[in-house]
Amino acid sequence: MLPYKRSERVADLFREEIADIILHKVKDPRIGFITVTEVKVSDDLRHARVYISVLKKEKTQETITVLNSASGFIRSELGRRVRIKRLPRFEFFEDESIEYGARIDALLRKLKEESGE
């Protein structure tokens, strides 16, 4: 048995390829420095949620709008690189896990200081 599902393996491949396509092929000046942090693909491989992190937080919504409008181009470029029967539709979202982790870390530090350690 394989260590993890096909959709997870495909998602890992998509994450790498989408990051490369955005970096080298998408020529929109509104896209700043971004990181593709995760791709979640449905089990039937028809839908994919691409999570990104943007260096300048004030540009996050604009970047997501630009990437969602360029999703057709990204999908066609991905189709040239990956041999798969059906490519999913991509939607881009902000990855909030970094901020969530930082908030938890700050709370843990505060609890540690209050306990006197």
mmCIF file of the C-alpha atoms, coordinates in Angstrom:
data_MODEL
# 
_entry.id   MODEL 
# 
loop_
_atom_site.group_PDB 
_atom_site.id 
_atom_site.type_symbol 
_atom_site.label_atom_id 
_atom_site.label_alt_id 
_atom_site.label_comp_id 
_atom_site.label_asym_id 
_atom_site.label_entity_id 
_atom_site.label_seq_id 
_atom_site.pdbx_PDB_ins_code 
_atom_site.Cartn_x 
_atom_site.Cartn_y 
_atom_site.Cartn_z 
_atom_site.occupancy 
_atom_site.B_iso_or_equiv 
_atom_site.pdbx_formal_charge 
_atom_site.auth_seq_id 
_atom_site.auth_comp_id 
_atom_site.auth_asym_id 
_atom_site.auth_atom_id 
_atom_site.pdbx_PDB_model_num 
ATOM 1   C CA . MET A 1 1   ? 0.000   0.000  0.000   1.00 0.00 ? 1   MET A CA 1 
ATOM 2   C CA . LEU A 1 2   ? 1.213   3.500  -0.774  1.00 0.00 ? 2   LEU A CA 1 
ATOM 3   C CA . PRO A 1 3   ? 2.199   5.747  2.117   1.00 0.00 ? 3   PRO A CA 1 
ATOM 4   C CA . TYR A 1 4   ? -0.344  8.415  1.172   1.00 0.00 ? 4   TYR A CA 1 
ATOM 5   C CA . LYS A 1 5   ? -3.209  9.016  -1.242  1.00 0.00 ? 5   LYS A CA 1 
ATOM 6   C CA . ARG A 1 6   ? -2.849  9.877  -4.908  1.00 0.00 ? 6   ARG A CA 1 
ATOM 7   C CA . SER A 1 7   ? -4.491  13.262 -4.414  1.00 0.00 ? 7   SER A CA 1 
ATOM 8   C CA . GLU A 1 8   ? -1.805  14.151 -1.854  1.00 0.00 ? 8   GLU A CA 1 
ATOM 9   C CA . ARG A 1 9   ? 1.011   13.110 -4.198  1.00 0.00 ? 9   ARG A CA 1 
ATOM 10  C CA . VAL A 1 10  ? -0.562  15.126 -7.022  1.00 0.00 ? 10  VAL A CA 1 
ATOM 11  C CA . ALA A 1 11  ? -0.956  18.103 -4.671  1.00 0.00 ? 11  ALA A CA 1 
ATOM 12  C CA . ASP A 1 12  ? 2.765   18.013 -3.814  1.00 0.00 ? 12  ASP A CA 1 
ATOM 13  C CA . LEU A 1 13  ? 3.662   17.983 -7.501  1.00 0.00 ? 13  LEU A CA 1 
ATOM 14  C CA . PHE A 1 14  ? 1.224   20.813 -8.240  1.00 0.00 ? 14  PHE A CA 1 
ATOM 15  C CA . ARG A 1 15  ? 2.668   22.927 -5.415  1.00 0.00 ? 15  ARG A CA 1 
ATOM 16  C CA . GLU A 1 16  ? 6.151   22.754 -6.895  1.00 0.00 ? 16  GLU A CA 1 
ATOM 17  C CA . GLU A 1 17  ? 5.036   23.342 -10.477 1.00 0.00 ? 17  GLU A CA 1 
ATOM 18  C CA . ILE A 1 18  ? 2.610   26.187 -9.676  1.00 0.00 ? 18  ILE A CA 1 
ATOM 19  C CA . ALA A 1 19  ? 5.305   27.976 -7.675  1.00 0.00 ? 19  ALA A CA 1 
ATOM 20  C CA . ASP A 1 20  ? 7.681   27.699 -10.643 1.00 0.00 ? 20  ASP A CA 1 
ATOM 21  C CA . ILE A 1 21  ? 5.031   28.883 -13.114 1.00 0.00 ? 21  ILE A CA 1 
ATOM 22  C CA . ILE A 1 22  ? 4.178   31.924 -10.984 1.00 0.00 ? 22  ILE A CA 1 
ATOM 23  C CA . LEU A 1 23  ? 7.851   32.749 -10.544 1.00 0.00 ? 23  LEU A CA 1 
ATOM 24  C CA . HIS A 1 24  ? 8.924   32.395 -14.183 1.00 0.00 ? 24  HIS A CA 1 
ATOM 25  C CA . LYS A 1 25  ? 5.864   32.619 -16.435 1.00 0.00 ? 25  LYS A CA 1 
ATOM 26  C CA . VAL A 1 26  ? 3.295   34.970 -14.898 1.00 0.00 ? 26  VAL A CA 1 
ATOM 27  C CA . LYS A 1 27  ? 4.415   38.451 -15.894 1.00 0.00 ? 27  LYS A CA 1 
ATOM 28  C CA . ASP A 1 28  ? 2.093   40.639 -13.854 1.00 0.00 ? 28  ASP A CA 1 
ATOM 29  C CA . PRO A 1 29  ? 3.789   43.484 -11.954 1.00 0.00 ? 29  PRO A CA 1 
ATOM 30  C CA . ARG A 1 30  ? 1.093   43.379 -9.246  1.00 0.00 ? 30  ARG A CA 1 
ATOM 31  C CA . ILE A 1 31  ? 2.405   40.018 -8.078  1.00 0.00 ? 31  ILE A CA 1 
ATOM 32  C CA . GLY A 1 32  ? 5.126   40.552 -5.538  1.00 0.00 ? 32  GLY A CA 1 
ATOM 33  C CA . PHE A 1 33  ? 7.118   37.988 -3.634  1.00 0.00 ? 33  PHE A CA 1 
ATOM 34  C CA . ILE A 1 34  ? 4.839   35.061 -2.839  1.00 0.00 ? 34  ILE A CA 1 
ATOM 35  C CA . THR A 1 35  ? 5.255   31.538 -1.564  1.00 0.00 ? 35  THR A CA 1 
ATOM 36  C CA . VAL A 1 36  ? 2.978   28.659 -2.486  1.00 0.00 ? 36  VAL A CA 1 
ATOM 37  C CA . THR A 1 37  ? 2.638   26.986 0.895   1.00 0.00 ? 37  THR A CA 1 
ATOM 38  C CA . GLU A 1 38  ? 0.132   24.232 0.196   1.00 0.00 ? 38  GLU A CA 1 
ATOM 39  C CA . VAL A 1 39  ? -2.163  22.765 -2.434  1.00 0.00 ? 39  VAL A CA 1 
ATOM 40  C CA . LYS A 1 40  ? -5.198  20.733 -1.448  1.00 0.00 ? 40  LYS A CA 1 
ATOM 41  C CA . VAL A 1 41  ? -6.680  18.627 -4.230  1.00 0.00 ? 41  VAL A CA 1 
ATOM 42  C CA . SER A 1 42  ? -10.058 16.930 -3.982  1.00 0.00 ? 42  SER A CA 1 
ATOM 43  C CA . ASP A 1 43  ? -10.064 13.133 -4.161  1.00 0.00 ? 43  ASP A CA 1 
ATOM 44  C CA . ASP A 1 44  ? -11.654 13.202 -7.624  1.00 0.00 ? 44  ASP A CA 1 
ATOM 45  C CA . LEU A 1 45  ? -8.932  15.662 -8.828  1.00 0.00 ? 45  LEU A CA 1 
ATOM 46  C CA . ARG A 1 46  ? -11.476 18.193 -10.112 1.00 0.00 ? 46  ARG A CA 1 
ATOM 47  C CA . HIS A 1 47  ? -10.838 21.051 -7.680  1.00 0.00 ? 47  HIS A CA 1 
ATOM 48  C CA . ALA A 1 48  ? -7.693  22.399 -6.080  1.00 0.00 ? 48  ALA A CA 1 
ATOM 49  C CA . ARG A 1 49  ? -7.202  25.056 -3.423  1.00 0.00 ? 49  ARG A CA 1 
ATOM 50  C CA . VAL A 1 50  ? -3.823  26.773 -3.641  1.00 0.00 ? 50  VAL A CA 1 
ATOM 51  C CA . TYR A 1 51  ? -2.690  28.510 -0.454  1.00 0.00 ? 51  TYR A CA 1 
ATOM 52  C CA . ILE A 1 52  ? -0.178  31.324 -0.761  1.00 0.00 ? 52  ILE A CA 1 
ATOM 53  C CA . SER A 1 53  ? 1.738   33.568 1.587   1.00 0.00 ? 53  SER A CA 1 
ATOM 54  C CA . VAL A 1 54  ? 2.563   37.117 0.469   1.00 0.00 ? 54  VAL A CA 1 
ATOM 55  C CA . LEU A 1 55  ? 5.545   39.038 1.805   1.00 0.00 ? 55  LEU A CA 1 
ATOM 56  C CA . LYS A 1 56  ? 3.704   42.383 1.881   1.00 0.00 ? 56  LYS A CA 1 
ATOM 57  C CA . LYS A 1 57  ? 0.498   41.644 3.777   1.00 0.00 ? 57  LYS A CA 1 
ATOM 58  C CA . GLU A 1 58  ? -1.265  44.745 2.451   1.00 0.00 ? 58  GLU A CA 1 
ATOM 59  C CA . LYS A 1 59  ? -0.997  43.317 -1.098  1.00 0.00 ? 59  LYS A CA 1 
ATOM 60  C CA . THR A 1 60  ? -2.481  39.923 -0.248  1.00 0.00 ? 60  THR A CA 1 
ATOM 61  C CA . GLN A 1 61  ? -6.022  40.471 -1.572  1.00 0.00 ? 61  GLN A CA 1 
ATOM 62  C CA . GLU A 1 62  ? -4.773  42.118 -4.766  1.00 0.00 ? 62  GLU A CA 1 
ATOM 63  C CA . THR A 1 63  ? -2.342  39.250 -5.365  1.00 0.00 ? 63  THR A CA 1 
ATOM 64  C CA . ILE A 1 64  ? -5.058  36.642 -4.802  1.00 0.00 ? 64  ILE A CA 1 
ATOM 65  C CA . THR A 1 65  ? -7.353  38.458 -7.248  1.00 0.00 ? 65  THR A CA 1 
ATOM 66  C CA . VAL A 1 66  ? -4.601  38.567 -9.884  1.00 0.00 ? 66  VAL A CA 1 
ATOM 67  C CA . LEU A 1 67  ? -3.768  34.882 -9.411  1.00 0.00 ? 67  LEU A CA 1 
ATOM 68  C CA . ASN A 1 68  ? -7.421  33.843 -9.586  1.00 0.00 ? 68  ASN A CA 1 
ATOM 69  C CA . SER A 1 69  ? -7.771  35.744 -12.865 1.00 0.00 ? 69  SER A CA 1 
ATOM 70  C CA . ALA A 1 70  ? -4.583  34.083 -14.174 1.00 0.00 ? 70  ALA A CA 1 
ATOM 71  C CA . SER A 1 71  ? -5.661  30.607 -13.052 1.00 0.00 ? 71  SER A CA 1 
ATOM 72  C CA . GLY A 1 72  ? -6.566  29.616 -16.625 1.00 0.00 ? 72  GLY A CA 1 
ATOM 73  C CA . PHE A 1 73  ? -3.065  30.488 -17.836 1.00 0.00 ? 73  PHE A CA 1 
ATOM 74  C CA . ILE A 1 74  ? -1.497  28.681 -14.869 1.00 0.00 ? 74  ILE A CA 1 
ATOM 75  C CA . ARG A 1 75  ? -3.680  25.654 -15.575 1.00 0.00 ? 75  ARG A CA 1 
ATOM 76  C CA . SER A 1 76  ? -2.652  25.547 -19.251 1.00 0.00 ? 76  SER A CA 1 
ATOM 77  C CA . GLU A 1 77  ? 1.039   25.862 -18.358 1.00 0.00 ? 77  GLU A CA 1 
ATOM 78  C CA . LEU A 1 78  ? 0.648   23.096 -15.806 1.00 0.00 ? 78  LEU A CA 1 
ATOM 79  C CA . GLY A 1 79  ? -1.011  20.938 -18.466 1.00 0.00 ? 79  GLY A CA 1 
ATOM 80  C CA . ARG A 1 80  ? 2.133   21.209 -20.580 1.00 0.00 ? 80  ARG A CA 1 
ATOM 81  C CA . ARG A 1 81  ? 4.335   20.112 -17.680 1.00 0.00 ? 81  ARG A CA 1 
ATOM 82  C CA . VAL A 1 82  ? 2.295   17.371 -16.023 1.00 0.00 ? 82  VAL A CA 1 
ATOM 83  C CA . ARG A 1 83  ? 0.813   14.360 -17.755 1.00 0.00 ? 83  ARG A CA 1 
ATOM 84  C CA . ILE A 1 84  ? -2.499  13.827 -16.056 1.00 0.00 ? 84  ILE A CA 1 
ATOM 85  C CA . LYS A 1 85  ? -5.875  12.902 -17.479 1.00 0.00 ? 85  LYS A CA 1 
ATOM 86  C CA . ARG A 1 86  ? -7.822  15.766 -15.926 1.00 0.00 ? 86  ARG A CA 1 
ATOM 87  C CA . LEU A 1 87  ? -6.415  18.978 -14.504 1.00 0.00 ? 87  LEU A CA 1 
ATOM 88  C CA . PRO A 1 88  ? -8.360  20.525 -11.635 1.00 0.00 ? 88  PRO A CA 1 
ATOM 89  C CA . ARG A 1 89  ? -9.725  24.044 -11.466 1.00 0.00 ? 89  ARG A CA 1 
ATOM 90  C CA . PHE A 1 90  ? -7.536  26.192 -9.240  1.00 0.00 ? 90  PHE A CA 1 
ATOM 91  C CA . GLU A 1 91  ? -8.604  28.717 -6.627  1.00 0.00 ? 91  GLU A CA 1 
ATOM 92  C CA . PHE A 1 92  ? -6.091  30.783 -4.690  1.00 0.00 ? 92  PHE A CA 1 
ATOM 93  C CA . PHE A 1 93  ? -6.433  31.566 -0.987  1.00 0.00 ? 93  PHE A CA 1 
ATOM 94  C CA . GLU A 1 94  ? -4.378  33.259 1.708   1.00 0.00 ? 94  GLU A CA 1 
ATOM 95  C CA . ASP A 1 95  ? -2.527  30.863 3.986   1.00 0.00 ? 95  ASP A CA 1 
ATOM 96  C CA . GLU A 1 96  ? -3.286  32.001 7.508   1.00 0.00 ? 96  GLU A CA 1 
ATOM 97  C CA . SER A 1 97  ? -1.440  29.192 9.263   1.00 0.00 ? 97  SER A CA 1 
ATOM 98  C CA . ILE A 1 98  ? 1.723   31.272 9.752   1.00 0.00 ? 98  ILE A CA 1 
ATOM 99  C CA . GLU A 1 99  ? -0.144  34.016 11.599  1.00 0.00 ? 99  GLU A CA 1 
ATOM 100 C CA . TYR A 1 100 ? -2.078  31.403 13.580  1.00 0.00 ? 100 TYR A CA 1 
ATOM 101 C CA . GLY A 1 101 ? 1.153   29.700 14.643  1.00 0.00 ? 101 GLY A CA 1 
ATOM 102 C CA . ALA A 1 102 ? 2.717   33.021 15.638  1.00 0.00 ? 102 ALA A CA 1 
ATOM 103 C CA . ARG A 1 103 ? -0.354  33.859 17.740  1.00 0.00 ? 103 ARG A CA 1 
ATOM 104 C CA . ILE A 1 104 ? -0.183  30.516 19.559  1.00 0.00 ? 104 ILE A CA 1 
ATOM 105 C CA . ASP A 1 105 ? 3.550   30.965 20.111  1.00 0.00 ? 105 ASP A CA 1 
ATOM 106 C CA . ALA A 1 106 ? 2.968   34.424 21.610  1.00 0.00 ? 106 ALA A CA 1 
ATOM 107 C CA . LEU A 1 107 ? 0.273   33.067 23.926  1.00 0.00 ? 107 LEU A CA 1 
ATOM 108 C CA . LEU A 1 108 ? 2.550   30.259 25.088  1.00 0.00 ? 108 LEU A CA 1 
ATOM 109 C CA . ARG A 1 109 ? 5.373   32.734 25.775  1.00 0.00 ? 109 ARG A CA 1 
ATOM 110 C CA . LYS A 1 110 ? 2.981   34.934 27.747  1.00 0.00 ? 110 LYS A CA 1 
ATOM 111 C CA . LEU A 1 111 ? 1.803   31.972 29.844  1.00 0.00 ? 111 LEU A CA 1 
ATOM 112 C CA . LYS A 1 112 ? 5.382   30.968 30.525  1.00 0.00 ? 112 LYS A CA 1 
ATOM 113 C CA . GLU A 1 113 ? 6.265   34.509 31.688  1.00 0.00 ? 113 GLU A CA 1 
ATOM 114 C CA . GLU A 1 114 ? 3.196   34.676 33.940  1.00 0.00 ? 114 GLU A CA 1 
ATOM 115 C CA . SER A 1 115 ? 4.024   31.363 35.571  1.00 0.00 ? 115 SER A CA 1 
ATOM 116 C CA . GLY A 1 116 ? 7.477   32.707 36.455  1.00 0.00 ? 116 GLY A CA 1 
ATOM 117 C CA . GLU A 1 117 ? 9.642   30.297 34.478  1.00 0.00 ? 117 GLU A CA 1 
# 
